[in-house]
Amino acid sequence: MADIRKLRVGLVFGGRSGEHEISLRSARSVVHAIDRSKYDITLIGIDHDGGWQLLDESEFAALTAVDNSAVVDSGRPVAMLPVPAQSKSIPIAGANAPTLDVVFPILHGPYGEDGSIQGFLDLADLPYVGAGVLGSAVGMDKDVQKRLLRDAGLPVLPFDTVSRARHDRNAGAVAAAAAALGYPVFVKPANLGSSVGVSKVDAAEDLDAAVALAFAYDNKIVIERGIAAREIECAVLGNDEPEASVPGEIEANASFYSYAAKYIDPQGAVLRIPAAIPPELAVRVRQLAVQVFQVLDCAGMARVDFLLDKQSGELYVNELNSIPGFTTISMYPKLWEHSGLPYPALIDRLLTLAIERHAARSRLRKTFGPLG
């Protein structure tokens, strides 16, 4: 019996965002866990300037052996054209071009999680893991995401958005927004994740520093009412019929679940899976997670984060992450592992969903004319 050809997975990591280093950690975990009996991997790193590089496994191992490393002249420059058929191989001067069957973009933040790479891959007519252009874009933009969820009748905390232009025209705009919401508030870049650039502001005198930090990463910032809350997270998996994992809880050993608590301080937080919440609340979390996933037009995967008010018991949607962290300590794979889907099987399912979604789109007509 002839061997079944292994699928070639293009794992794309790094990128032009402040979450570059986190992306490398996620990629390292995927490489270690993927089923090599079913998949061959092509490793493609994107540096901080947007250059694409092809790495062999030894180069990748050296790059990711140390945390906080970055893609810098780590491999051979490559260029993938956004042209169907041609784009299924990666042109490399003087070398055979590896072919790709499916792409796993494990890119966090702008230029990767925001619809940019997804639009490129759509033009290339390549299957890829995760949401399409629209779901990725609204999943990345906290302002647009929260407005869509609010208009769909889903519970979100009061918030305001201030652009750099609005701030430059009216220096008091942020202060007025924060005062209207009431302290404490959270100040966040609208388009970033991993708590990069996020500050909890307890008093007006600390606002300017938080605003400057957020504007260092984005031209639009979100100011959101802060509450004393438990942080509940739920993973979603699927395309047209998504499923939700058991909910988990993050107990941060600080005022909030910061970047340091997530990735630097090993004692920064405790992950509890499943979350110690009543069964009926767990059902509500899972139902809401699927609703959020569908309202924001997501596909493949997402992690939905909730805030559970410690005083009122009200549950609020905090945000959706369309490419959640995939490190060994990340909640998304841990939640599915606790729900009965181990890490290698999760990767396999995501790649299958990507191919199924691409096949469904490929059946759509591309020319006008009568049916039949």
C-alpha atoms as one frame of an Amber mdcrd trajectory, in Angstrom:
protein
   0.000   0.000   0.000   1.440   3.363  -1.046   2.235   5.848   1.678  -0.231
   8.713   2.027   1.531  11.980   1.244   2.018  14.146   4.282   0.512  17.621
   4.126   2.993  20.500   4.006   2.106  23.075   6.663   3.532  26.557   6.351
   4.017  27.817   9.915   4.308  31.612   9.804   5.583  33.386  12.923   7.245
  36.573  14.176   5.757  39.615  12.493   5.763  43.382  12.703   4.032  43.835
  16.047   4.865  44.237  19.700   3.887  40.583  20.157   6.696  39.291  17.905
   8.452  37.433  20.715   5.224  35.807  21.940   4.595  34.564  18.420   7.943
  32.768  18.446   7.055  31.029  21.687   3.719  29.925  20.244   5.429  28.645
  17.086   7.952  26.695  19.150   5.131  24.902  20.962   3.337  24.059  17.711
   6.532  22.646  16.178   7.101  20.423  19.198   3.517  19.142  19.280   2.459
  18.703  15.641   2.055  15.118  14.420   5.080  14.535  12.161   3.562  11.326
  10.811   0.862  13.438   9.116   2.508  16.801   8.500   5.734  18.251   7.176
   6.533  21.772   8.295   7.883  24.726   6.368   9.107  27.341   8.852   8.613
  30.949   7.736   9.692  33.785  10.003   8.716  37.422   9.481  11.143  39.957
  10.935  10.264  43.280  12.575  10.671  45.050   9.215   8.303  42.673   7.418
  10.921  40.558   5.624  10.062  36.871   5.138  12.688  34.237   5.839  12.715
  30.482   5.362  14.308  28.609   8.268  15.374  25.025   8.546  14.695  23.167
  11.790  18.157  23.774  13.234  17.914  27.504  12.539  14.469  27.584  14.118
  15.689  25.647  17.165  18.553  28.102  17.642  16.215  31.072  17.228  13.657
  29.846  19.753  16.072  28.318  22.285  16.055  31.589  24.221  12.952  33.574
  25.157  12.556  37.130  23.809  14.532  36.334  20.667  13.512  37.814  17.304
  13.673  36.914  13.635  16.799  38.761  12.430  18.655  37.282   9.430  17.688
  33.891  10.850  17.191  32.125   7.514  17.051  32.656   3.761  14.965  35.529
   2.325  11.834  34.319   0.561   8.917  35.887  -1.262   5.495  34.263  -1.592
   3.377  35.745  -4.361  -0.363  36.349  -3.757  -1.223  34.527  -6.981  -3.221
  31.268  -7.058  -1.296  28.144  -8.102   2.052  29.955  -8.248   1.757  30.946
  -4.596   1.583  27.346  -3.388   5.358  27.364  -3.629   7.785  29.848  -2.111
  10.306  31.245  -4.604  13.862  30.938  -3.292  16.800  31.974  -5.412  18.929
  28.963  -6.294  16.850  26.451  -4.354  13.876  24.202  -4.906  10.672  25.860
  -3.793   8.780  23.956  -1.098   5.053  23.624  -1.692   2.368  24.476   0.841
  -0.971  22.760   1.351  -2.153  24.831   4.303  -0.810  27.761   6.317  -0.851
  28.140  10.096  -0.323  31.853  10.800   0.716  31.945  14.445   1.109  35.723
  14.330  -0.153  37.865  17.196  -1.090  41.518  16.908  -1.132  43.902  13.911
   0.052  42.705  10.481  -0.851  39.147  11.370  -3.923  38.822  13.538  -5.773
  41.781  12.016  -6.744  40.434   8.600  -3.536  41.483   6.806  -2.012  38.039
   6.333  -5.479  36.527   5.912  -6.205  38.771   2.914  -2.825  37.882   1.426
  -3.529  34.164   1.800  -7.006  34.575   0.302  -5.411  36.187  -2.756  -2.971
  33.278  -2.885  -5.933  30.871  -2.637  -4.287  28.973   0.214  -6.147  27.360
   3.127  -5.185  28.838   6.477  -5.987  28.310  10.132  -8.311  30.759  11.832
 -10.746  33.521  10.958 -10.932  35.270   7.605 -10.296  38.938   6.886 -13.426
  40.316   8.544 -13.355  38.168  11.676  -9.643  38.797  12.121  -9.993  42.564
  11.661 -12.841  43.034  14.127 -11.262  40.566  16.520  -8.128  42.721  16.570
  -9.815  46.120  16.915 -11.174  46.368  20.466 -13.200  49.486  19.622 -15.048
  48.000  16.641 -15.353  44.631  18.388 -16.992  46.105  21.475 -19.413  48.187
  19.397 -20.490  45.131  17.397 -20.987  43.082  20.565 -22.898  45.898  22.253
 -25.161  46.368  19.227 -25.812  42.612  19.161 -27.121  42.867  22.717 -24.184
  41.099  24.345 -22.927  42.422  27.694 -19.856  44.681  27.538 -18.602  47.231
  30.046 -18.995  50.966  29.312 -16.082  52.271  27.228 -14.942  55.169  25.086
 -12.459  55.415  22.243 -10.038  58.249  21.584  -8.026  58.571  18.381  -4.663
  60.295  18.289  -6.213  62.996  16.098  -8.998  63.600  18.630  -6.443  63.680
  21.422  -4.285  66.182  19.513  -7.289  68.439  18.856  -8.523  68.227  22.423
  -5.940  67.268  25.032  -8.686  66.891  27.625 -10.657  64.296  25.656  -9.148
  61.299  27.432  -9.500  62.893  30.857 -13.136  63.676  30.140 -13.788  60.124
  28.951 -12.124  58.626  32.015 -14.015  60.936  34.370 -17.317  60.040  32.717
 -16.597  56.327  33.098 -15.360  56.717  36.665 -12.094  55.467  38.115 -10.541
  52.962  37.996 -10.279  52.652  34.224  -8.219  50.514  31.881  -6.384  52.242
  29.057  -5.503  50.003  26.096  -4.194  50.228  22.551  -7.185  49.383  20.362
  -5.193  46.975  18.189  -2.875  44.808  20.250  -2.949  41.838  22.584  -1.016
  40.046  25.331  -1.712  43.085  27.561   0.989  45.030  25.708   0.534  48.751
  26.385  -2.321  48.190  28.844  -2.521  50.116  32.127  -4.902  50.134  35.046
  -5.438  53.725  36.159  -6.775  54.285  39.646  -6.560  58.085  39.763  -6.511
  61.027  37.360  -2.874  61.901  38.089  -1.770  58.554  36.591  -3.754  58.923
  33.375  -1.226  60.784  31.208   1.438  58.084  31.556  -1.055  55.360  30.653
  -2.252  57.310  27.617   1.316  57.898  26.404   2.068  54.178  26.733  -1.048
  53.130  24.822  -0.453  55.690  22.048   3.086  54.360  21.669   1.539  51.198
  20.193  -1.548  52.442  18.367  -3.202  55.548  16.957  -6.469  54.664  18.692
  -6.919  53.812  22.352  -9.796  52.393  24.360 -10.712  53.595  27.848 -12.881
  51.113  29.699 -14.549  51.132  33.103 -12.624  48.989  35.556 -14.390  46.652
  37.954 -13.300  44.190  40.599 -13.722  41.056  38.544 -12.768  37.451  38.149
 -11.217  36.710  34.735 -12.927  33.806  33.015 -11.758  32.444  29.649 -13.329
  30.036  27.189 -11.923  28.488  24.000 -13.993  28.093  20.836 -13.272  25.675
  17.998 -15.083  25.110  14.705 -16.439  26.713  11.566 -20.192  26.679  10.971
 -20.941  24.723  14.158 -18.443  25.970  16.744 -18.013  24.332  20.116 -16.875
  25.828  23.400 -14.447  24.317  25.890 -14.851  24.164  29.628 -14.281  27.646
  31.094 -11.071  28.428  32.930 -10.082  31.185  35.315  -7.026  33.399  35.566
  -6.084  34.502  39.076  -3.492  37.242  38.614  -1.140  37.935  41.510  -1.245
  41.640  40.648  -3.847  44.322  39.985  -4.560  42.789  36.550  -3.315  40.090
  34.167  -0.405  42.052  32.702   2.210  41.101  30.089   4.673  40.311  32.884
   2.146  38.090  34.644   1.461  36.243  31.396   4.963  35.683  30.087   7.717
  36.765  32.455   6.842  36.122  36.093   6.296  32.371  36.665   4.320  33.310
  39.766   2.382  36.049  37.963  -0.886  34.151  37.807  -2.611  30.897  38.615
  -4.620  29.132  35.900  -7.598  27.188  37.200  -9.240  24.715  34.820 -12.118
  24.288  35.100 -13.113  27.586  36.656 -14.694  27.264  40.101 -18.073  28.643
  39.057 -21.607  27.225  39.336 -22.607  24.790  36.548 -25.319  27.119  35.253
 -22.798  29.956  34.952 -20.378  27.671  33.113 -23.156  26.896  30.621 -23.812
  30.637  30.210 -20.103  31.300  29.576 -19.949  28.618  26.894 -23.122  29.860
  25.208 -21.890  33.449  25.208 -18.498  32.412  23.875 -20.107  30.763  20.848
 -22.361  33.801  20.325 -19.374  36.147  20.374 -17.535  33.878  17.923 -20.475
  33.968  15.519 -21.307  37.673  15.873 -17.720  38.558  14.982 -17.703  36.183
  11.980 -14.882  34.021  13.272 -13.763  30.601  12.069 -11.401  27.884  13.212
 -10.442  29.123  16.636 -10.770  31.935  19.142 -10.481  32.516  22.858 -13.209
  34.615  24.457 -12.378  36.413  27.704 -14.995  37.398  30.255 -15.128  39.549
  33.377 -17.277  38.293  36.251 -18.146  41.165  38.596 -17.246  40.090  42.127
 -19.931  42.289  43.658 -22.930  42.007  41.338 -22.203  38.619  39.768 -22.789
  40.144  36.320 -20.906  38.549  33.431 -19.337  40.782  30.761 -17.546  39.991
  27.511 -14.065  41.473  27.724 -12.670  40.569  24.295 -12.143  37.888  21.684
  -8.697  36.801  20.484  -8.811  35.312  16.988  -5.240  33.911  17.219  -4.869
  33.094  20.909  -1.539  32.254  22.460  -0.261  28.757  21.730   2.616  28.572
  24.190   2.886  25.678  26.610   1.330  27.869  29.308  -1.393  29.438  27.137
  -5.008  29.001  28.100  -6.383  28.059  24.672  -4.620  24.677  24.319  -4.909
  24.033  28.056  -8.673  24.561  27.967  -9.072  22.097  25.102  -6.771  19.574
  26.716  -8.989  19.709  29.813 -12.014  19.316  27.519 -10.600  16.074  26.091
  -8.647  17.348  23.073  -4.838  17.060  23.562  -2.493  19.590  21.971  -1.469
  17.441  18.916  -5.116  16.585  18.222  -6.052  20.253  18.549  -3.492  21.233
  15.909  -4.767  18.458  13.652  -8.360  19.656  14.082  -7.428  23.263  13.304
  -5.645  22.263  10.106  -8.629  20.129   9.078 -11.003  23.031   9.712  -8.793
  25.287   7.588  -8.894  22.897   4.650 -12.661  22.354   5.016 -13.337  26.102
   5.056 -11.159  26.661   2.003 -12.935  23.842   0.153 -16.333  25.367   0.948
 -15.227  28.759  -0.384 -13.708  27.160  -3.477 -17.131  25.788  -4.428 -18.530
  29.312  -4.804 -18.974  30.616  -8.324 -16.401  33.077  -9.628 -18.172  33.995
 -12.866 -21.651  35.353 -13.552 -24.133  33.372 -15.587 -27.179  31.102 -15.391
 -27.051  28.101 -13.099 -26.948  24.624 -14.547
